[in-house]
Amino acid sequence: MIIKNGGFVITEENQCPLYHAGEEFEVKEGALNLPVGKPTCLVLTRDVLEILTQEDDTGTPSRPGSDKTKFECGGCRGLIRFELKKERRYATLQMKLLAAADRHQKTVEASPYSTMLRKVSMFATLSDEELIDLAILLDFKEFQQNVEIVRKGEPGNRLFVVLSGKAEVVDEKGVSLAELHQGDVFGEMSLLSGERVSSTVVALEKCRIAVMSQKNFRHILRRFSTLQVFLYKLLIGRIEKINKLRAEEISSDLVGQLSDISTVELCQMINVNQKTGKILINHNHQIGRLLFNEGEVVHAEIGGLTGVEAFYRLIAIDRGRFRYVQGLNDQEKNLDILGGFMGMIMEGMKRIDDGEYE
């Protein structure tokens, strides 16, 4: 089988997990050379092999039944369209020199940033060569003082690393919630969950930020396994902090609307944090009560119902006001547990799904 040489450029991309529009790749002497730092897609390799083993009467690589210079790869959930590069006269030594020069130029441009990345604990274990490859895949941006880096409500499709300077997380009124310094990472929760950005981040002083796109984030993690460990520890820390804040929230009286947080979520917060207290629910001029002793349900009542049946009715309520009050009296502390918490929650959710309380 004779495989022709060929150079291609990606002209269009739609949810491809690996490649971007504008990137180039080529086949030279039987070897497929992909964009710097990118993994090999076997679907694309198969398609390129098919293209370069077919030719028309002019010797131009082609695929039967398609435009002779334009192709597409759609073998997975994404799609890219690419075309044969028109300038093929110098596809010998000069092509190699141009490719080498392009790689050298990217390396030179990335080198200063790799030095900055070395100072960030997230990247400290990477070799010098790996840092340069990583820098090629990142975008580096400068933000002046008081300029927004990311705004609440924006799509959560980027991860940010502070390389120099300081930034702050602010609420909707501009009140500072936290400061970010060199080496701090933000945006990872939204990036992984697919949710929109939950807080605005503003530069406190001139900042240099490394920005990782969602697409590059995936294969950076695949290539640099040590970053997976760092990110895992980071996420565990974030979750522990959130749980601690929730525990502090329900250590004192808490008042709110069930349209903002459901009864099930309230019960789970109390159970997970093993709190002792009561939830009072005001619904349709009725007062419901849920009593917890060290996170376990010991009493439930509403509208003449008590016990487990009252518990099922209470967790089905999705409108009204609630109040959490810390602590129980001695008599309430001696009440028996109604049943296994998760078992009751599951049974209650099943009844809600069956429409028993509509």
C-alpha positions in Angstrom: 0.0 0.0 0.0 1.4 3.4 -1.0 0.6 6.3 1.3 1.0 9.7 -0.2 2.3 12.7 1.7 -0.2 15.4 2.5 -0.7 18.5 4.6 -4.1 19.5 6.0 -5.6 22.4 7.9 -8.8 22.2 10.1 -11.3 24.7 8.7 -14.3 24.0 11.0 -14.8 22.3 14.4 -18.0 21.4 16.2 -17.6 19.8 19.7 -14.4 17.9 18.7 -12.9 16.7 21.9 -9.3 17.2 20.7 -8.7 19.6 17.9 -9.4 23.3 17.1 -10.1 25.1 13.8 -6.9 26.5 12.3 -4.7 23.7 13.5 -2.7 21.8 11.0 -1.4 18.3 10.6 0.5 16.4 7.9 1.5 12.9 6.8 5.2 12.7 5.8 6.8 9.5 4.8 4.2 7.4 6.5 4.2 9.3 9.8 1.2 11.4 11.0 2.4 14.6 12.6 -0.3 16.2 14.7 -0.6 19.7 16.3 2.0 20.2 19.1 0.9 18.6 22.4 -2.2 16.9 21.0 -3.0 13.2 21.3 -3.7 11.0 18.3 -7.3 10.4 17.3 -7.6 6.9 15.8 -10.8 7.9 13.9 -8.9 10.8 12.2 -5.9 8.6 11.5 -8.2 6.1 9.8 -9.8 8.8 7.7 -6.5 10.4 6.7 -5.1 7.0 5.8 -8.1 6.4 3.5 -7.7 9.8 1.9 -4.0 9.3 1.2 -4.2 5.9 -0.2 -6.7 7.1 -2.8 -5.8 9.4 -5.7 -7.4 10.8 -8.8 -5.9 10.8 -12.3 -3.8 13.9 -11.3 -2.2 12.2 -8.4 -4.1 14.4 -5.8 -5.1 12.6 -2.6 -8.9 12.2 -2.6 -11.8 10.3 -1.1 -14.2 8.7 -3.5 -17.5 10.6 -3.8 -16.3 13.7 -2.1 -14.7 17.1 -2.9 -11.1 16.2 -3.9 -9.5 18.7 -1.4 -12.1 19.0 1.4 -12.9 16.3 3.9 -14.5 15.7 7.3 -14.1 13.5 10.3 -17.2 12.7 12.2 -16.6 9.3 13.8 -17.3 10.3 17.3 -19.7 12.8 19.0 -17.8 15.7 17.5 -17.0 16.9 14.0 -14.2 18.6 12.2 -13.8 19.6 8.6 -10.4 19.9 7.0 -8.9 20.5 3.6 -5.7 19.8 1.7 -3.2 22.6 2.0 -2.8 24.3 -1.3 0.9 25.0 -1.1 2.4 21.6 -1.7 5.4 22.6 -3.8 7.8 22.7 -0.8 6.7 19.5 0.9 10.2 18.1 1.1 13.2 19.5 3.0 11.7 23.0 3.1 8.5 21.6 4.7 10.6 20.0 7.4 12.5 23.2 8.0 9.2 25.2 8.2 7.7 22.6 10.6 10.9 22.7 12.7 10.9 26.5 12.7 7.2 26.6 13.7 7.9 24.3 16.6 11.0 26.3 17.6 9.0 29.6 17.5 6.3 28.2 19.7 8.9 26.9 22.1 10.7 30.2 22.3 7.3 32.0 22.9 6.3 29.5 25.6 9.7 29.4 27.4 9.2 32.5 29.6 5.8 31.3 30.6 7.1 27.8 31.5 9.4 29.6 34.0 6.4 31.2 35.6 4.5 27.9 35.6 7.4 26.3 37.5 6.6 28.6 40.5 3.0 27.2 40.7 2.7 24.2 43.0 0.2 22.6 40.6 2.9 22.3 37.9 6.0 21.9 40.2 6.5 18.2 39.4 6.6 18.6 35.6 9.8 18.5 33.7 11.1 21.5 31.8 10.1 19.9 28.5 6.6 19.1 29.8 6.2 22.7 31.1 7.0 24.0 27.6 4.5 21.6 26.0 1.9 22.7 28.7 2.6 26.4 28.0 1.9 25.9 24.3 -1.6 24.7 25.2 -2.4 27.6 27.5 -3.5 31.1 26.9 -1.7 33.8 28.9 -3.6 37.1 29.6 -2.9 40.2 31.6 -5.6 42.1 33.5 -5.2 45.6 34.9 -6.3 46.6 38.3 -10.2 46.5 38.8 -10.7 44.7 35.5 -13.1 41.6 35.6 -11.3 38.3 34.9 -14.5 36.3 34.9 -18.1 37.3 35.6 -20.8 35.5 37.5 -23.2 33.8 35.0 -20.7 33.3 32.2 -20.3 29.7 30.8 -18.0 27.7 33.0 -15.7 26.4 30.3 -12.3 27.7 31.5 -9.9 27.1 34.3 -7.7 29.9 35.6 -4.3 29.9 37.3 -2.9 33.1 38.9 0.7 33.4 37.8 1.4 36.8 39.3 -0.5 39.6 41.1 -3.6 39.4 43.2 -7.3 39.0 42.5 -10.5 38.8 44.6 -13.8 37.0 44.5 -16.7 39.4 44.9 -20.5 39.0 45.4 -23.2 40.8 43.4 -22.8 43.9 45.6 -19.0 44.1 45.1 -18.2 42.8 48.6 -15.0 40.8 48.7 -15.4 37.2 49.5 -11.9 35.9 49.1 -8.4 36.9 47.8 -6.5 34.9 45.1 -2.7 34.9 45.0 0.1 33.4 42.9 -0.6 29.7 42.4 -4.3 29.9 43.2 -6.7 28.1 40.8 -10.3 29.0 40.1 -13.0 28.0 37.7 -12.5 24.3 38.2 -15.8 23.6 39.8 -17.8 25.2 37.0 -15.6 23.5 34.4 -16.2 20.0 35.8 -19.9 20.5 36.6 -20.9 22.3 33.4 -22.6 24.9 35.5 -22.2 28.6 34.9 -19.6 30.7 36.8 -20.9 31.2 40.4 -18.8 34.3 41.4 -17.2 37.3 39.8 -13.4 37.6 40.0 -11.7 41.0 39.7 -8.0 41.9 39.5 -6.9 43.7 42.7 -3.7 44.7 41.0 -2.1 43.9 37.6 -2.4 40.1 37.1 -1.0 37.6 34.8 -3.4 34.6 34.4 -2.9 31.3 32.6 -6.2 30.2 31.0 -7.0 26.6 30.2 -9.8 25.9 27.8 -12.3 23.0 28.4 -11.0 21.1 25.4 -7.3 21.4 26.3 -8.2 20.7 30.0 -9.3 17.2 29.1 -6.2 16.1 27.2 -3.8 18.0 29.5 -5.2 15.8 32.4 -4.7 12.7 30.2 -1.1 13.6 29.4 0.0 14.9 32.8 -1.2 12.4 35.4 0.3 14.3 38.3 -2.2 17.2 37.5 -5.1 14.7 38.1 -3.8 14.1 41.6 -3.4 17.8 42.3 -6.9 18.6 41.0 -8.4 15.7 42.9 -6.9 17.1 46.2 -8.1 20.6 45.3 -11.7 19.4 44.7 -11.7 17.4 48.0 -10.6 20.6 49.8 -13.3 22.6 48.1 -16.0 20.1 49.0 -14.8 19.9 52.7 -14.9 23.7 52.9 -18.4 23.8 51.5 -19.5 21.2 54.0 -17.9 23.1 56.8 -19.7 26.3 55.8 -23.0 24.4 55.6 -22.4 23.0 59.1 -21.8 26.5 60.4 -24.9 27.7 58.7 -27.1 25.2 60.5 -25.4 25.6 63.8 -27.7 28.6 64.5 -31.3 29.5 63.6 -31.8 29.4 59.8 -34.8 30.8 58.0 -35.8 30.6 54.4 -38.2 29.6 51.6 -38.7 26.0 50.5 -38.6 27.3 46.9 -34.9 28.1 47.5 -34.0 24.9 49.3 -36.1 21.7 49.5 -37.1 19.9 52.6 -35.1 16.9 51.5 -32.0 19.0 51.1 -32.5 20.5 54.6 -32.9 17.0 56.0 -29.8 15.8 54.3 -27.7 18.7 55.5 -28.8 18.0 59.1 -28.2 14.3 58.7 -24.7 14.6 57.1 -23.6 17.0 59.8 -25.2 15.0 62.6 -27.0 18.1 64.0 -29.6 18.1 66.8 -32.5 20.5 66.4 -35.9 20.9 64.7 -37.3 22.2 61.3 -40.5 24.1 61.6 -42.4 24.4 58.3 -45.3 26.8 57.7 -47.4 25.6 54.8 -51.0 26.5 54.0 -51.6 27.8 57.6 -50.3 24.5 59.0 -47.2 24.1 61.1 -45.1 21.0 60.5 -42.3 19.8 62.7 -39.3 17.6 62.1 -37.1 16.7 65.0 -33.5 15.5 64.7 -31.2 14.0 67.3 -27.6 13.8 66.1 -28.8 13.8 62.5 -31.5 11.1 62.9 -35.2 11.8 62.6 -37.0 11.2 65.9 -40.3 12.9 65.3 -42.5 14.3 62.5 -45.9 15.8 62.6 -48.3 17.9 60.4 -52.0 18.3 60.0 -53.0 15.4 62.4 -50.3 13.0 60.9 -47.4 11.9 63.1 -44.5 9.5 62.7 -43.2 8.2 59.4 -46.3 9.1 57.4 -45.9 12.7 58.5 -42.3 12.6 57.5 -43.3 11.5 53.9 -45.9 14.3 53.8 -43.4 16.9 55.0 -40.6 16.2 52.5 -43.2 16.5 49.7 -43.9 20.1 50.5 -42.2 22.5 48.1 -43.8 25.8 49.0 -43.8 27.8 52.3 -41.4 29.0 54.9 -39.1 27.0 57.1 -37.1 27.7 60.2 -34.3 25.6 61.7 -33.9 25.8 65.5 -30.9 24.3 67.2 -31.3 21.9 70.1 -34.0 19.7 71.7 -35.3 19.5 75.2 -34.6 16.4 77.4 -37.9 14.8 76.6 -37.4 15.2 72.8 -33.8 13.8 73.1 -35.2 10.5 74.5 -37.5 9.9 71.5 -36.8 6.8 69.5 -35.5 7.1 65.9 -38.3 6.8 63.4 -36.3 4.6 61.0 -33.2 4.5 58.7 -32.7 8.0 57.3 -31.8 7.0 53.7 -34.5 4.4 53.6 -37.2 6.9 54.6 -35.9 9.5 52.1 -36.0 6.9 49.3 -39.5 5.8 50.2 -40.7 9.4 50.4 -39.2 10.3 47.0 -40.9 7.2 45.5 -44.2 8.4 46.8 -43.7 11.8 45.5 -42.8 10.4 42.0 -46.0 8.3 42.2 -48.0 11.5 42.7 -49.4 10.6 46.2 -49.2 14.2 47.4 -50.4 16.1 44.4 
